[in-house]
Amino acid sequence: MKFAKPVGATADLREMEYISALHQTGNEIRMDASIHAIDISKFLISRYGIKTTPEEIAETISKGFGGGGISEADGDIMDLTEVMAMLLIPNLIKAERKLYEDGGRVKLSREASAVSIARSVHGTVKGYCADDFIGEEKGEAKGPQDLSSRRSLGKNEEEETAKEPRSVVLDAKDGERLLKELQEDVSEKELIRFVLDMILKDVTGDSEPKPITVDLLRDIFLFYGEKDVAADDDLLQQMVRVASKGADIADDRDASEEGGILLDEHAFAYCLTSDVQLYDVESEEKPTTTYYDVFQTFRSTKEVEGGVMKKLSDATTRHIRMHDDEGDETESSGDLRLVEKRSTSPSIDYAVDSFRSKTYVILLWVTFVIYFMTFMFDNSNSELGNLHCEQYDITKLGFPCSIGQGVIGWLIVMAKLIIFGTLFIVGASIGHGADPTNPLYVLLSLGFIGLYTFFPLFYEYELIGEDGNSEFSSKTGGSLSEDDRFLRTGLFSCGVMLVALTLQNFVDRVTPARIKEKSEFLNRFLASGTARMERNMKQAANFKVSRMVKNACAIHRAAEQDTATLGSDSSYGRALLSYSKIADATEEVGGYLWTWEKMRSGDLFSEEGIWLNNRVLQGNLGQIFLCLFLFPLLFTLIDFVEGLVDSFGDEPLAQWRIMVPVALAFTLAELNALSLVLVYIPSTVRTVLKFRYGAIGSLHDRDFEKMRRQTDQVTFIFSSMFWGCLVSSGLVLIVSFIIFFILFLEPFYPTLLGIIASVIGLAVTITIKTIALMGVRKLYHGEAFYRSNPAVANLINVVLESWNLGISILFIAIRMVILVGVAFVYVARVG
């Protein structure tokens, strides 16, 4: 179950490529990892029901976060670097706030004195973020390349940093070690300063603040390859004016001798974050949906234009006035584009799990499966579609009639499942979406729950009876088998739990928010499980982006210690050289214990960002139910075998000859079912992680295109998991019972003992051979594929080959048994 995944920046790159592959909607995967406006438009309608056009996306999202409006070549395209820059916005806002929390300049700590920042072209150019930053371990000397840290160091510390760097030439082994040693957190407060020092050092030769001028900005953009931006003088002048608006951020800011505003950490922070201040970083800790975090409403913004959207519009207008030189409202001031949100039927949206409670939906589907097994599996209402064919009559119309009967029978099964299943799932899901709804809708779902769980236990309805008429009657009892009684008990229990969850939903809908806020118990008891999972996803995104910064920090720290990269002209050039040497570092993840421990601690959700699909959880609960269902099935099997034995002879069979095989077979079947329960979630997590880290191809794999076109195949997951577990456990139970029963019969008892004795004897012989070969191999085969004594090796090979002619038949028999056993077990393992 474990696999080796890349670590550090390589893992981040693979995950970003996977994100791009998921968002692309074209006929073919674009290997450049670009995301187009039409991809974003389709994502918004699919995920949130937001109706937009590609043109609107190009004018807003692509233009604001990508290259739109600057270069016509990529006006509606966002490349991977721009996507990453957008993801780093929350980290930049946090860094900007940390910069001012002490009310003055940031004093760099000695641990963070070594500065070397991984830079990407669009990260700085667009003004969103720097990719990473680094710190220095205590007492570690840095070389003359590290000039950016000296501005805040004392004399003694400055002398320390003037020492020569440690002479190291990186290789793959050193890279794996350094990645583990250098992945350390660096204060968010120092991020802005680190980025600025790197830029100034690369462009001007030293890290001292320079006056913000058009020429300085042009040099910066040209250095990082942004020729289109550097050639736009109007845009550069606007940038200078925006930077000047932040001149009063810190009271102790210094101006240059020419009287201009200095490009120091405060001005740089203002330029990076002034246009994204409406983003609420505190929403990461709130159990709210992403849609609500953005629009502060669950509905279409066109429906609340006078409320929340007016506040957002006013905030935007104030922001634009603050940036306008004349202080007048421009044509676009406060122009928020109201979105039209279509209904996505969230209570049955299993693609994004937008229902209120995962537990409710899991129970809902398991309840329908139990209902199907109880009332529909035995082909009740047998007169429906019955052609009354003469079976086994091939000479006349019996066989064609049987074919027609088979077609009609399966069409009836399809109709029953579609009608009864859709009616129950949709009806019982009314009012159970994550968004607020009318509490009366929630009560309506109670009727469907009762109709399918309580009502059939006391009344029955036959569409076509034996007399050809419909029949409706109450049940008066009667004898029930153990398995039928167990199914009805399970159906009733599921109904009770569904009613309890529905009442919890109803109380949540009618309880005022102010009351829930005052009571921690009510807030936790009534909280939506899906909203809590969305909070975990937001926390995981923050964790992953922060780790991305830390991984880049480790790359640059490693580059500083690698003397082979010191000849590069830029910091990011040295980082790329260092990255190429340590990109193959890996670590093992996954496995049973790893997954269940991560689930127990919550890190699987809040750090790894795993969202377990509801269909997998439904299948898991169904398999747990089948583990319990094996018990009444056991009693049914015992009764059947005892009746079968009694019918074949007058002499009664010893009870232990029946009970021992049954007990052994039941144990194997139960272990098989339990193993399926325990393996599915770790297996699912492993597959997700392999996609994320490139072990299974996505962006660079043509087979990934087939998966994108067959998303409907996920509807097989739940049913395949459930019936696969039932069939697999049933096969193990029946086949193993037959084998054990035959072997424990008195005529076969000597044969059983002979087989056991032969197996023991062969095992002892093979053990002796193995021990002997361990010593002999050292004498003649100690050089891998080459023989140290060919004559002895040839003689021993002849001896072994002659012996193997006699025992290989047993090897084939054992192999056959293993393959058959594996087939029984793996028939339930759905890929």
N, C-alpha and C positions, 0 to 999 in steps of 0.2 A: 504493500500500500504506500510505502514511502517512495519519493523520487527526488532527484537532485535538481534544484532550481538555482538560477543565477542569483547573485546577491549584489547589493550596491546599486550603482547607476545603471548597470545592465538590466537588472530586474525592473527598474523604473521605466526604462525605455521599452521593454517588452510589454509592460502593462499599458503604457500609453499607445502603443501600436494596436493592442487588443481593443482598447476603447475606440480607436479610429475605425477598426474593422467592424465593430458593432454598430457604429453610427452611419456607416456608408449604406446607401440604398440603391446605387447604380446597378446595372446588369453585371458588371465585373468589379472586382475589388481593385481599388486604386493603390498601387504599391507605394506611392509617395505619402500615404497616410493623410491626405487632405480631406477636409470635410466641407462640403458645398452647402450653399444656402438651402437647396431643395432637401438635403438630408436633415437639416435642422427643422425645416418646416414639417416634414413628415414625422420627425421625432416628437415635436410638440403636440401634433394632433393625436398621435398614438399614445403618448404617455400621459398627457394632461387634458386632451380634448381641446387644445387651443388652436383655433383656425387662423392660419396665416398663409401668406403667399411667399414664394421664394424672393420676390422683389422686395417685400417688406422686411424679410430677414436680411437681405443684402444691404438695405438702407439703415438698419438698426444694429443688429448683432454683428454682422460681418464688418460693417463699417466702423463700429465702435471698438471691436476687439481684434479685428483682423486687418487686412490690407486695403479694404474697401475705401474708395475715395482718394487714395494716394497713388496707387498703381492700378490702371485699368485691367492689367493682366490677371489680377487675382481679386477683383472687386467683390465677388461672391464666394470667395474661398478662404478657409482658415486652415493654415498648415499646423503641423504638430507642435511647433514652437509657440505659435500664437495660442493654441489651446492650453498648453502648459502655462503660458504667461497669465491667461485668464484664471486658471485654477489657483495661481499664487496670490491673487488679489487679497483674500482674507489674511494671509500671512503678512502681506505688506501693511495692511491696516493695523494689525496687531503690533508690528514693528514700529510703525509711526506713532502709535499711542504710547508704547514703551519709551520712545525717544523723549517725550515731553512729560512723562509722569513725575519726574523729579524737578521739573520747572526750569531746566537749563540744558547746557550741552551734555553730551554723553561722555563720561570718562571711561575710556577703554581699560578693561582689566588686563593684567599681564597674561592671563590664560588666552585671551583673544587677540594678542598682539600680532600674531602671524596672519597676515591677510592675503588671501589669494582666491579670487572669485571666479567660478565657472560662468562664462558669459555666453549668451546666445544672442543672435542678431536682433530679433524682435523684442526680446525681453526688456532691453534698455530703451530701444528706439521708440516703442509704443508707449513707454512710460508706465508699464504695469509692474514689473518686478525684476529682481535679479534672481538667478537660478539657485545660487547657493552662496555660502560663506564659510569661512573656516576659523578655527581658533588654534591656539598653541598650548601644548601641554606645559605644565609648570616646569620651569627650569630648563626647557629645551631651547638650545641656541638656534638662532636663525641667521641666515646669511644676508649679504648686502642687497640681495634682490628684494627683501622685505623692507621697503621704505615707508609704507603707508602707516605703520604702527608707531613711528617714532614721535609723531606729533604729541602723543599723550603719555610718553614714557619718561621716567626720571633719568638722570644722568647715568646711574649705575646700570639700570635696565637697558639703556641705549647702548652701553658698552657691551652688555651681554649679547644683544642682537647683532652686533657687528662681527661676531665670531663666524668662522667659515661653517657652511652647512655640513652635516654629516655626509660622508661619502658613501652613497648607496646607489647601485644600479638595479632597478626593479626587474624582477622576473615574475612568473605566474605564482610561484610559491610565496615570495615576499608580498605580492599583491593581495593574496587571500589573507595573510596575516595582518597586513596593514589595514585592510578594510575593517577587520574586527577591532583593531586597536584604536583606530582614528574616528570611528563613528560615535562622536560625542556631541552632546547638545551644546549649542552656543547661544548666548543670551539674544533674545529677539531685539533687545534695545540696540544692539550693535550692528544689526543687519544693514540698515541704510548706510551707515558710515563705511562699512566694508565694501559695499557695492560702489559707492562713490570713489573711494580711494583706488579701487581697481581700475575704474574708467579713466580717472585723471592720470594714473600712472601709465596706463597703456597709451593714452592719446598725447599727453603733454610731457611725459618723462618724469614727473614727480606728482605726489599726491596732495600738494598744497592747494587749498581752494582758489579758484580763479573767478574773475568777474564773468557774470552770465552775459554773453554777447552772441550775436548771430554767428560770428566767425568761430567761436568756441563750439557752438552746437553743430555747425557745419563740419568741423573737424571730427567731432565725435561720430556723427552719422557716416561720414566717409570712411572712417577707420573700421566701422563695423559693417560696411558694405551697403548702407542705405543711400544709394545715389539719388533715388527719386525724392526722398525727403530732403537731402542736402541741397538739391537744386531748387527747392520751393522756398524762396525768400519770404513770401508772405506767411507761410506756415511757421518758419523759424522765428519771425518777428512776433507772431502770436504766442509762441512758446516763451519768449523772453518776457512778454507782458504778463503772462500767467504766472511765471516765476516771481515777478516783481510784486504780484498781489500777496505773496506770502512773506513779504519783508518784515512784517510786524509779528511774526509767529514767536520769535524768541527775543527777549529784551537785550540780551548780550551779543546779538549778532554784530559782526564787524563788516564794514564796507571796505571796498578796495580803495587804493589811493586815487583811482580815477572816479570814485564816487558811485560805481555800479554795485549791484547786488552780487554778493559772493555765492558761488555754487558750493555751498557747504551742505552738511547733512540735513539741516533744517529746510533749506530751500529745496533740496532734492526730495525730501520726504513730502513736502507740500505738492510738488509737481507730480509725484507718483500717485498720491492718494486723494487729491482734492476733488477729483471728479467721480470717486467711488465711495464717498462717505455715507451714502444712503444704505450701503450694505451693512446689515446688522450681524456682527460677528457673534453676538450672544445667542443667535438663533440656533447655533450648533448644539447648545445644551437643552433646547426646548423640544418636548415631544410633539412637534407640529410637522405638517407636511411641507414639502418644498414649495408647492404652489401657494400655501398660506404665508410662508415666510416672505415671498416676493410681493404678493398683492394684498396681504392682510385681509383676505376674504376667501371663502370657499367657492363663491359663485363667480359668474362672468363679471368683469369689471364694468361692463356696460350697464349692469343692473344696480351698481352702487356708485355711480358717477358722482353723486353729491356727497358721499361720505368719505370713505377711506381714500378714494382716488383723488378727491379734492385736496386732502392733506398732502398726498404725494405730489400733486401738481404744484401746490404752493411751495413745497420744499424745492422742487426743481426750478421754479421761477426765481426764488431767492438765490439759488446757486448760480443761475445764469446771470442775474444782475450783478452778483459779486465779481464775476469774471469779465463783465462788459466794462470797457474803459469809461464810457459816459454814464454808466449807472442806469441806463434806460433798458426797458424790457425789449428784447429782440423779437423777431418774428416767430422764433421757435420757443419762446419762453413758456414754460409750463405746458408744452405740447406733449402730453402723454398719450400714447396710442392705446386706446382702450381695446382689450382683447375680447373676442367672442369665444366663450367656452361651451363646447358641445357636451351633451351628456355622454359619458363613457360606460354607463351602467356599472358603477364602481363595485356594487355588491357581488357581481359575478365576473369581475375583471380579473381573471386568474393569470393574465400575462404580466401584470405589474402588482398584483396583490393589493388592490386599493380598497378592499373591504375592511370592516371595522375590526373583526376578530379572527385571527387564524384558527383558534380553537373551535370556533363556531362552524367555520367552513369545513374543517377537517371532520368534525362530527357529522355534519350534514351529509357529506358524501359517503361516509362509512354507514350511516343510517340507511341510505338508499340501497347500498349493497346488501345489507342485512334484510331489508324489505324485499329485495329481488330474490334472495336465496330462500326466504320464508314463503312468499306467496306467488312468485312467478317462475321459479326455477323448475318446479315439478310439473309445468305445463297444465296448470289449472284452467278451467273452462275449456276442456279438451274438445268440445263440440265445435268450437270456433275454428272455422277453416278446415274442418274434417271432411275429406272427400270419400271416406269409407272405401278405400281401395282394397282389392283382393291381393294381399301381400303374397310374395313368392310365386305369383302366377306370371310366368314370362311369356306363355304362349299367346295370351290375349292382350288385354289392356292393363294388366296388373303392374308391370314394370313402368310403363310411361306414366301411369297414374301415381305410382310411388314417387317418381321424379317430380311430378307436379305438386305432390303433397309436401315433398321436401322444400321446394321453392316457397310455397305458401307458408309453410311452418316457419321458415327463417324470416320471411317478410313480416309475419305476425310478431315474432320476437323483436324485430327491429322497430316495428310500430309501437309495441308495448314500452320498450325502453325509451324511445324518443318521447312519447307522449307522457308517460308516467314520470320519467326522470326529469324532463324539462319542466313539467308543471311543478314538481316538488322542489327542485333546486331553485328555480326562479321565484316561485311563490314564497318559499321559506326564507329567501334572501332579501325580500322587500324590507327596506328600512335599515339594512345592515351594512351600508357603505360607510367609509371613513368620514365623509362630510356630514354636517348636520342635516337632519331631515325631520319631517313631521312625525311626532311620536305615534300618531295613529297608524302610520304605515308599519311601524314595528309590531303593533298589536295584530295587524292583519296577518303577519307571518305566523303568528301562533295558530291560526286556523289551519294552515297547511301542515304544520308540525303535527297537530292532533289528528288530521285526516290520514296521515301516513304512519303514525306510530301507535296511537291509542285506539283509533276507530277500528282498524282491521283485526285487532285482537278479540273484539267482541261481536263484530258483524262481518258478514261476507256477502259478496255480490257476484253473481255468475251471469255474464253477458248473454250466453246462449246455453240453456240447460238441456237436459236430456229430452224434454218435450218440445224443444225448439223455442221456448220463451225465456225471457230474462227472469232471474230469480234474485230476490233480496231477502235475507233472513238473518236472525241473530244466532250466534253460536251457543250451543248448549253443553259444551265440554267435549268429552270423548277422550279416548286414549291418544297420547302423543308420544312419539319416540324421544329418546334422550336428546338427540341433536336438534329436533324441532322445538322441544321445550327450551333448549339453550338459546336458539335463535330468537324466539319470542321474548325471552327474558332480556337478551341483548338489545332488541328493538325497543322494548319499553324503557330500559335504562338510558339509551341514547335519547329517547324522547324527553325524559325527565331533565337530562342535562341541557338539551337544546332549549327547553322552556326556561330553565334557570338563566341561561346566557341571554335569552331574549328579554327577560324581565330586567336583567342588569343593563342591557342596552336601553330599555325604556326609561329606567330610572335616570340614566345618564342624560338622556334627551330632555327630561322634564326638570332636572335639577339646575337651578341658576348657577352660572359660572362663579359668582361671588361666593356662594356657599361652598362650592368645591375647592376654591382657592383657600378658604379658611380652614378646611379640614384635610389634613394630609392623608388620613385614612380613606376618605371619600375620593380624593384625587387619584390615589393609587388604585383603589378598588374599581373605579369607573373608567379609568384611562383606557384608551384604545390601544390594543396590542400592535396594530399596524403603525400607529403614530410613534410608539416607542421604537419600533424597528427603523423607522425613517430617521429618528434621532441617532440611532446607532450608525446609520449610513453616513450621516453628516459628520459624526465624530470620526468615523473611519476615513472619510475623505480628508479631514484635517490631519489625522495621524499620518496618512500616506504622503500627503504633500510635505508635511514637516520632515518626514523620513527622506523624501526626495532631496530636500535641502541638505540634510545631514549626510546623505550619501555623496552628494556632490562635494560637500566639505571634505569628506574623506579622500576623494579623488585628488583634490588640490593639495591637501596635506601630503599625500603620497608623492605628488609631483614635486613639491618643495624638497623632499628628501631624496629624490632621484636626480643625481648630478647629470644624468644623460639628457635631461630635458632643459637644462639651464640656458642652452643656446637659443631657445625659441624667443621670438620677438614679443609675444603677448602671453598673458596669463592663461587664456583659454587654449592657446596653442600648446602650452606645456601640459595643460590638463588633458587634452586629446591624446598626446603622446603617452601620458601616464595611463589613461583609460585603456588604450589599445594593449597595454602590457598586462593589465589585471582584470580584463573583461571576462575571463573564463572562470573566475572564482565561483564556487557553488556551495550550497549547504543542503542538507536533507530536511524535508518537511513532509507532512502528511502522516498517514498511519492511524490505527485505531486509537491508541493512547493519546497521541498528539491532538487528534480531533476532539475527542471527548473531554480532554483537559481544557482545550481552548473554549469549548462550549460551556464548561462548568464555570470558568473564570469570566466569560463574556467577551474575551478578546477576539474570538472568532467573528463576532459581529461588529464590535466597536473599533477594532484595529484592522483585521483582515477584510472587513466589509462583506462578509458572506451573507447573502440573503437566500435562505433555504426556500426553494419553491414549494408552494403549498401542496402540489401534487405528490412530491416526495414524502412530505409529512403525512398526507392522507394514506399513502401506501404503507407507511410505517405503522400507523395506527391499525390499519386493516390487517397487517401481518401479526401484530400483537393480538388482535381479536382471534386470528386463526390459531395462534399458539394455545389459546384457551379452548377453542373449538375442537381441538384434537382430543380433549378429555371425553366429551360425550361421544365422539367418533370412536374412541377406544372401547367404550361399553357396547356400542353397536357392533363393533368387530368381534368382540368376545361372544356376544349372543349368536352372531352369525356362524362363527366357527363351531361353537358347541352344538348348534342345530345341525350343521353339516356333518359333524362327526357322528352324532346319534343316528343319522339317517343311513349310515354306511355299515353299521354293525350292531350286534347285540351287546358285545362286551364293552363296557364303558372305558373311556380313555382316562388315564391318570390326570388329575387336575393340573399338576405342575407342568405336564407336557404341553399344555395350552397356555398357561399363565406366563411361564418363563419366556417362550418366544414372543408372546404379546408384549411383555414388559421390555424386552430388548428392542423390539421393533419400534415401540412407542418412544423409547428413550432416544433412539436414533432420529426419528421423525421430529421430535420436539427440539433436539439439538440443531437439526437442520433449519427449522423455522426460526429459532432464536438467533442462529448465526446470520440469517437473512435480515432480521430486524436490526442487528448490530452493525451490519456491513454497509447498508445503503447510504447512510449519512456520511460516514468517512469516505466512501467511494465517490459520492457526489461532490464533496468538498475537494477531493483530490483531482477530479476532472476539471472543476472550475479553476483551481490553482494552476493546473497544467496548461489550460488555455491562456490564463493571464501571463504566465511566464514563458510562453513560447514552446513548451514541451509538446503541446499539440498545436499545430499551425493554425493561424487565423489570417493575419494580414498578408503573409507571404505563402499561403497555401490555397491552391485552387479548389481543393475539396471543401473548404469553408463556404464557398459559394453555394454548394448543394444544401448545406444546413440552413442557409438563409432562406432558401426557397421551400423548405419543408418544415416550417415552424408548427404546422398542424400536427406533426408527429408526436408532439408533447402530450396530446390527449390520450396516448396509449400508456403513459407512465403509470398512472394510478391503477388502471384495470390490469395491466401486465404485472405489476408488483403484487397485486392481491391474488389474482388467479394463478400466477406463477408460483407463489408461495404455497397455495393450496395444492396444486398439482404436484409440485416437487415434494412436499411433505407427504402427500398421499402415496406417491410412488415409493418413497423411502419406506413408509410404514408397511405397505402391502408386500413389496418385493422382499424386504428384509424379514417380514413375518413368515412368508412362504419358505424362505431358505432355512430360517431357524426352526420352523415347525417340522419340516422334513427331516432335518438333522437330529431333532430331538425325538422323533418316532422310534419306537423300540427296534424295528428291523434295521434302521439306519444308524443305531447307536454305535455298533462296532466300527462302522465306516467313519463316523465322526471322530471317534477316538484315534483311528488310524491316520486320518488327515491331520489331526492335531500333532500326533507323534512325528509324522513325516515332516511337517513344517518346522517343528522344534529341532529335529535332527539336521535338516537342511540349514537352518539358521545358525546352528552351532558350527557346522562345516564351513559355511561362508565366513563366519567370524574368524575361524582359525586361518582360512586362506587370506583374509584381509590383513590380519596381524603379520602373517609370514611375508606377504608382498611388501608391507611397509618397510621391512628390513632389507629384503632382496633388492628393491628398487634403488636403494641408496648405493648398492654395489655396481649395478650395471646401467642404471637409468638416471643418474644424478645430474645430468647436464640438459635438463628440459627435453627438447625433441631429439637430442643427440645422445647416443649410447656410448658409455665409457668402456663397455666390454661387449661387443657385438655378438660374439659366439654364445656367451651365457644368455644374453637377451633373446636370441633366436630360439635357443633350446626351451627356455621358460615359456615363450609365446606358443610354441607347439604344444607343450604340456597343458597350458591353460585353454587353448582352443579345442583340444581333444576333450577336456573335461566339460567345457561349456556346451558341447554337442548334446550332453545328457541332461543338463539342467536348464537349458534355454526354453524348453517347452513349458516349464513351470514359470519362467520369467514372462513368457507370452501370456500365460493364463492369468498371472497376477496383474499384468498390464491391462488385459481385457476387463478384469473386475474393476480396476481403478478407473478406467475410462467410462465404463457403464455407470459406476457410482458418481463420478464427476458430472456425467450428463444429467443424472437425476437431480443433482444439487444445482447445477448451473442453468438448468432450464428456467429458473426463476430469476436469474441475474440479467436484468434488462440493461443494456448499454446506454 
